[in-house]
Amino acid sequence: MTEVAIADAVDAYLQRKAVGDPDGSGAGTYASNAESILRRWATWLEREHDLTSLFRLDIDHMCAYVEELRRRTERGEYTASTAGTYYAVVRAFLSWCVRGSVLETNPAATDRAEAALPTADTRPSDDSWTVDQRRELERYVRERVLEADSQSTSDRRTRLREYAMVAVLAHSTVRGAELFRVSEDDRRTGATWDDVDFYTGTIRVLGKSQRLEDVPLPARARTPLRRYRVVLDPPANDWPLFPTGHAPSIAARVRSVLGDRGHDESEIETLLEDATAMELARERSIAPPAITTEGARSILKRLCEAAVVDVDGNYLTPRGVRRDQDEVYRREATASKPTLRASVLEQSIVVQETQPPIDTNASQRDEQPDTD
């Protein structure tokens, strides 16, 4: 029998779903949500198991995939329900292959593999923050910001970054995997300033539903975030809220973007000899990668140790810092949501060179600030 590549079978499945499958879960919406999940799964199989043929896929591979989902759940990158959704999408794809007589059996539809999927009980019982722990850590990072007034711009930026990070996690329902970059997940690249709307008090994130959602940012989260933005001074709105400080990652991004812009290797090296990668990124408006979820955990661990805040001797995680608030306030993002609007302090007033006669009745009408 002729080999069938997993990637080719995925393409055929998505194409079928895009036009609607009467025996399946829906039409185009399902296909768009399933595409990134299935492509990442196929890439993972090739990278970790050197597997590209659908006919060589077996139960052991699916058990290994479940273990990968479990590890990511334990690290706080996925929730248990997200891991279950990812597995269900792969299982549905393989069931479709069975119905089409491409496979004899579905290696994902086995008790051995499914029994090991993460459940809500997988979450450690001690990883939720108490009110006192949250307040203590916030007090610590806030005081560090006040102490940084006499420090260098770099020190002040770092401390404001940490304060903003803790405040957003503590006072909103944004998850770590929605705020930071998730390694090897090409859809979760980290929130950018373009996702933040200070006027409506919301941030747009890729929710666990795999759809964009507008999440409220309370004032206690917005204020530190706005102060941090002023010092960070991102050159463009596609800049991540929390850029990585890993120099090799920044340099790799700069080289890649400059190459795409037509610079040859010698030109790029010359530019990097005259400036650091971050300086060049700012000068050329090249957004660096966002910090990863692992990096955020490392920062919180360091802050918890310095603030002497712990839970049974362990540090607090991005997953635990978010209080279990009712998430009914989240809503699916709409295409009409505006891009990032500058804060009031950052706006400029534009006056026409030739002004029309003053309308004395206009003062009582709505006065909307210029947000372009």
C-alpha positions in Angstrom: 0.0 0.0 0.0 1.3 3.5 -0.9 2.4 5.5 2.1 0.2 8.4 3.2 2.0 11.4 4.8 0.4 12.7 8.0 0.6 16.2 6.7 -1.2 15.3 3.5 -4.0 13.5 5.4 -4.4 16.6 7.6 -4.6 18.8 4.5 -7.4 16.6 3.1 -9.2 16.5 6.4 -9.1 20.3 6.8 -10.2 20.8 3.2 -13.2 18.5 3.8 -14.1 20.2 7.1 -13.8 23.7 5.5 -16.8 22.9 3.3 -18.8 21.1 5.9 -18.9 17.5 6.9 -22.3 16.1 7.7 -20.8 13.4 9.8 -18.4 15.7 11.7 -18.3 18.6 14.1 -19.1 21.5 11.8 -17.7 23.4 8.9 -15.3 26.3 8.4 -15.1 27.4 12.0 -14.1 24.0 13.2 -11.5 23.7 10.4 -9.8 27.0 11.3 -9.6 26.0 15.0 -8.4 22.5 14.3 -5.7 23.5 11.7 -3.1 24.8 14.1 -3.7 21.9 16.6 -3.2 19.3 13.9 -0.3 20.9 12.2 1.6 21.3 15.6 0.8 17.7 16.4 2.2 16.6 13.0 5.3 18.8 13.5 5.8 17.3 17.0 5.6 13.7 15.6 8.2 14.5 13.0 10.6 16.3 15.4 10.3 14.0 18.4 9.7 10.6 16.7 10.9 11.1 13.1 7.4 10.0 12.1 5.8 11.4 8.9 3.8 8.3 7.7 0.3 7.9 8.9 0.6 4.1 8.6 3.4 4.0 11.2 1.4 5.9 13.8 0.5 3.6 16.8 -0.7 3.7 20.4 2.7 4.4 21.8 2.9 7.6 19.8 -0.4 8.7 21.1 0.6 7.9 24.7 3.7 10.0 24.1 1.5 12.8 22.9 -0.6 12.6 26.0 2.5 12.8 28.1 3.6 15.9 26.2 0.1 17.5 26.9 0.4 16.5 30.6 3.9 18.1 30.9 2.6 21.4 29.3 -0.4 21.4 31.7 1.8 20.9 34.7 4.0 23.8 33.5 0.9 26.0 33.3 1.0 26.4 29.5 -2.3 24.6 29.0 -5.3 24.0 31.2 -6.5 20.4 31.6 -9.5 21.3 29.4 -7.3 22.7 26.6 -5.1 19.5 26.7 -8.3 17.5 26.4 -9.5 19.6 23.5 -6.2 19.2 21.6 -6.4 15.4 22.0 -10.0 15.3 21.0 -9.2 17.1 17.7 -6.5 14.6 16.9 -8.7 11.7 17.8 -11.5 13.1 15.6 -9.0 13.4 12.7 -7.9 9.8 13.1 -11.5 8.6 13.3 -12.1 10.4 10.0 -9.2 8.4 8.6 -10.8 5.2 9.8 -14.1 6.1 8.2 -12.4 6.8 5.0 -10.6 3.4 5.1 -7.2 5.1 5.3 -6.6 3.5 8.8 -8.0 0.2 10.2 -8.2 1.4 13.8 -7.8 4.7 15.6 -4.7 4.7 17.9 -6.0 7.7 19.8 -9.3 6.0 20.8 -7.8 3.7 23.4 -8.2 3.6 27.2 -4.5 3.3 27.6 -3.9 6.7 26.0 -7.0 8.6 27.2 -6.7 7.5 30.8 -3.5 9.5 31.1 -5.0 12.8 29.9 -4.7 15.7 32.4 -7.7 16.3 34.5 -8.8 19.1 36.7 -7.2 17.2 39.6 -3.8 17.4 38.0 -3.5 21.0 39.2 -1.6 21.1 42.5 -3.9 22.1 45.4 -1.3 24.5 46.8 -0.6 26.6 43.7 -3.4 29.1 44.2 -2.4 32.4 45.7 -4.0 33.6 48.9 -5.0 37.3 49.3 -2.2 37.9 51.7 0.4 36.3 49.5 -0.7 38.3 46.5 -0.7 41.6 48.5 2.8 40.8 49.9 4.3 40.2 46.5 2.5 43.3 45.0 3.8 45.4 47.9 7.4 44.1 47.3 7.4 44.8 43.5 5.7 48.2 44.1 8.3 49.3 46.6 11.1 48.2 44.3 9.7 50.5 41.7 9.8 53.4 44.1 13.4 52.6 45.0 14.2 52.6 41.3 13.5 56.3 40.9 17.2 57.0 41.5 18.4 54.0 39.5 19.3 53.7 35.8 16.6 53.7 33.1 17.4 50.0 32.5 16.8 49.2 36.2 13.6 51.2 36.3 12.3 49.5 33.2 13.0 46.0 34.6 11.3 46.8 37.9 8.3 48.3 36.2 8.1 45.3 34.0 8.0 43.0 37.0 5.4 45.2 38.7 3.2 45.2 35.6 3.5 41.5 35.1 2.4 40.7 38.7 -0.4 43.3 38.6 -1.9 42.0 35.3 -1.8 38.4 36.5 -3.2 39.2 39.9 -6.0 41.5 38.9 -7.3 40.1 35.6 -8.4 36.7 34.3 -5.6 36.6 31.8 -3.7 33.3 31.9 0.1 33.0 31.6 -0.2 31.1 28.3 -2.3 34.0 26.9 0.1 36.7 28.1 3.5 35.1 27.4 4.9 33.1 24.5 4.4 29.4 24.6 7.3 27.5 23.2 6.6 25.5 20.1 3.0 26.9 19.8 3.0 29.1 16.8 -0.3 30.7 17.7 0.7 31.8 21.2 3.4 34.3 20.6 2.6 36.6 23.5 0.4 39.6 23.9 1.4 42.8 22.2 0.7 46.5 22.8 -1.6 46.3 19.8 -3.8 44.0 21.9 -4.3 46.5 24.7 -7.0 49.1 24.7 -6.6 51.4 27.6 -9.8 53.3 26.8 -12.1 50.3 27.0 -9.9 48.7 29.7 -9.4 45.4 27.8 -6.7 43.2 26.4 -7.2 40.8 23.5 -5.9 37.3 24.0 -6.1 33.9 22.4 -8.3 32.1 24.9 -8.4 28.5 25.8 -11.3 28.2 23.3 -8.7 28.9 20.6 -10.7 32.1 19.7 -9.7 35.7 20.3 -11.3 37.1 23.5 -11.5 40.6 25.0 -10.6 40.3 28.6 -11.2 43.2 31.1 -8.1 44.9 32.6 -9.1 46.4 36.0 -7.5 49.8 37.0 -5.1 48.0 39.4 -3.7 46.2 36.4 -3.9 49.0 33.9 -2.0 51.6 35.9 1.2 49.6 36.4 1.0 48.5 32.8 0.6 52.1 31.5 3.6 53.3 33.7 5.7 50.4 32.3 4.8 51.3 28.7 6.0 54.8 29.1 9.4 53.6 30.2 9.6 50.7 27.7 8.6 53.2 24.9 7.9 50.5 22.3 8.7 51.8 18.8 5.6 50.0 17.3 2.4 48.5 18.6 3.4 45.0 17.5 6.1 45.1 20.3 5.3 42.4 22.9 4.2 43.6 26.3 7.0 41.6 27.9 9.9 41.2 25.5 12.5 38.5 26.2 15.8 39.6 27.5 17.5 36.6 25.9 20.1 38.3 23.6 20.6 35.3 21.2 16.8 35.1 20.7 16.6 38.8 19.9 19.7 38.6 17.6 18.1 35.7 15.7 14.9 37.6 15.2 16.8 40.7 14.0 18.8 38.6 11.6 15.7 36.9 10.3 13.7 40.1 9.7 16.6 42.0 8.2 17.2 39.0 5.8 13.5 39.2 4.8 13.9 42.9 4.1 16.7 42.2 1.6 19.9 42.7 3.6 22.6 40.2 2.9 24.6 38.5 5.7 27.6 40.8 5.5 25.3 43.9 5.8 23.5 42.4 8.8 26.8 41.5 10.6 28.1 45.1 10.0 24.9 46.5 11.5 25.3 44.2 14.5 28.9 45.3 15.0 27.8 48.9 15.5 24.8 48.2 17.8 23.4 45.6 20.1 20.6 43.4 18.8 18.0 45.2 21.0 19.3 48.6 19.9 19.0 47.5 16.3 15.5 46.1 16.9 14.4 49.5 18.2 16.0 51.4 15.4 14.5 49.2 12.7 11.2 48.6 14.5 11.8 44.9 14.7 9.6 43.4 17.4 11.7 40.9 19.6 10.1 37.7 20.8 8.0 37.8 23.9 9.2 36.2 27.1 8.1 32.5 27.4 5.9 31.0 30.0 9.0 29.3 31.4 10.8 32.7 31.6 7.8 34.2 33.4 7.8 31.4 36.0 11.5 32.0 36.5 10.9 35.7 37.2 8.1 34.9 39.6 10.3 32.4 41.4 13.0 35.0 41.9 10.5 37.6 43.1 8.9 35.2 45.5 12.2 34.2 47.0 13.2 37.9 47.4 9.9 38.8 48.9 9.9 35.7 51.2 6.5 34.7 49.8 5.9 30.9 49.3 3.5 28.1 49.5 4.7 25.2 51.6 8.3 26.1 50.6 7.5 26.4 46.8 7.2 29.5 44.7 4.0 30.9 43.2 3.3 30.4 39.5 1.5 32.4 36.8 -1.3 29.9 36.9 -1.7 30.3 40.6 -1.5 34.1 40.8 -4.7 34.5 38.9 -7.6 34.3 41.3 -10.4 32.0 40.2 -12.7 34.8 39.1 -15.9 34.3 37.3 -15.0 34.5 33.6 -18.4 35.4 32.3 -16.9 38.9 31.7 -14.8 37.6 28.8 -16.3 38.0 25.4 -15.3 36.9 21.9 -13.3 39.6 20.2 -14.9 41.3 17.2 -13.3 42.5 14.1 -14.2 46.1 14.9 -12.1 46.3 18.0 -9.7 49.2 17.6 -5.9 48.9 17.9 -4.0 50.2 20.9 -5.0 53.7 21.7 -2.5 55.9 23.5 -3.2 57.0 27.0 -4.4 60.5 27.7 -0.9 61.6 28.7 0.6 60.3 25.4 -1.9 62.1 23.1 -1.1 65.1 21.0 -3.6 67.7 19.9 -3.7 68.3 16.1 -4.7 71.8 15.1 -5.7 72.5 11.5 -3.6 75.2 9.8 -6.8 77.0 8.7 -9.4 76.8 11.4 -13.1 77.1 10.7 -15.3 79.6 12.6 -15.8 78.6 16.2 -19.1 76.9 16.9 -20.3 78.2 20.3 -22.7 75.3 20.7 -20.1 72.7 20.1 -18.7 72.7 23.6 -21.6 70.7 25.0 -21.3 68.0 22.3 -19.4 64.8 22.6 -15.6 65.5 22.7 -13.8 62.4 21.6 -9.9 62.5 21.8 -7.9 61.9 18.7 -6.9 58.2 18.8 -5.2 57.7 15.5 
